[in-house]
Structures are given as structure tokens and as C-alpha cells.
Amino acid sequence: MKDYLWRQRTKLEATLAFSMMEPWEKLLCMVIFTFFTLLLISGLYQYLPEHLFIMQRRASYYLWGQDGEERLLRQWVDSPSPMKEL
């Protein structure tokens, strides 16, 4: 396990040129990367469900010429385990 983690760290440092950076530069890059990753994840968590409803309504309007039933998609998203209903 130790060798595997060492190889992964070496790959990461070689790919992103971390091996040429000083420790404070590595830390700064990792903090920025972590911040943007958390920002992306929180944005997806907050706005993706509502955007799915908008996309579903638009798709049903374009395909069938009328608004679709929003209730069906909301039941699927709000259920604890969506795979059970499929």
C-alpha cells in the first residue's frame, strides 16, 4: 500500500510539475484546487436538481408540444433511493 501511494504521489507531482515547486507553492496550488473543487461540488449540489426540472419541462415541450408532468421527475429525485422506482 505504501508503494502504491508513493507511485500515485510521484505521478501527481510529475504531471502537474509539483516536483519543481517549493513546499509553499505546492500548498498554495493544492488549497486553490481544493477551493475550486468544493465550489464546483456545492454548485452542482445546489443548482443541478432545479436545472434538471427546467430541462425536463423544455424537453417535453419540444418533443410533445406541451408541458410535461413535473410531479414525476420530482418524485424520482426526492425519493431516498431512485433506483428502486426504475
Secondary structure, DSSP 4 states (H G I P E B T S, - for coil): -HHHHHHHHHHHHHHTTGGGS-HHHHHHHHHHHHHHHHHHHHHHHHHHHHHHHHHHHHHHHHHHSS---HHHHHHHHHSS-HHHH-
